Amino acid sequence: MDITIPLVGLLAVVLLLLLRFKAVGAGVAVVVALFGFYLAGTDAADTVNQLVTAVTGALADIGR
C-alpha cells in the first residue's frame, strides 16, 4: 500500500481536529490509537488493509 504515510498524516490531522473542537476527549483518542495499534497485530489487519486499499482506489477513480 503506497499511500500509508499520507493516510496516517490525514488521520492524525482528523484526530487533532476532533481533539481541538472537543468532539472527543484525550482519553478516547488514546484508546482509539491503542486499538488501532493492537488491531494491526491481529489477523484482521489484512482485511482492514484490503478495505482501505479498495476505498482509496475507488476515491481515486472518482477523481478521473
N, C-alpha and C positions, 0 to 999 in steps of 0.2 A: 504494500500500500504506500504509494509515494506522496500522499498528502498528510502524512502523520503529523509532522511538525506544525504546519499551518492549522490543522484541525485542532491540535492541542492548544495552540495560541488562541484560536477563536473561542474554544470552550473556556479558556482562562479569562478572556475578556467578558464573556457572558456571566461567568461566576462573579467576577469583580463588580459588574453592573448590578447583579442581583444583591450582592452584599451592600453596595453603595446605596441603593434605593430601598434597602431593608426589606426586600422581598423574602429573603431567607436570613437566618442568623449564622454566626460564625460556627456554632456547633453543628448545624445542619450541613454546612459546606464541608466541614472536616469529615463528617460521617459519609457524605456522598463521595468525597475524594478517596477515602479508605475503601469504600465499597467497590469503586472502580479499580483501585489497585489490586484488591484481592480477587475481583472478578477476572482480571487479566490472567491469573494463575490457574483458572479452572478450565474445564473442557468447554465451557460456554464462550470462551474468548474467540475461538474460531468462528462461531456463529455470529457473534457481535461484529467481528471484523468483516465478515461477508455482508452483513446487513448494512454497515456503514459504507462499504465499498459500493454496494448496489444503490444506495440512496444518493451518494455523491456523484456516481455515474449518471443517474437519472437527472439530477440537478444540472450537471454539465451538459447533458443532451438538450435540456430545455433552452439553454442559452444559445444554441446553434441555430 
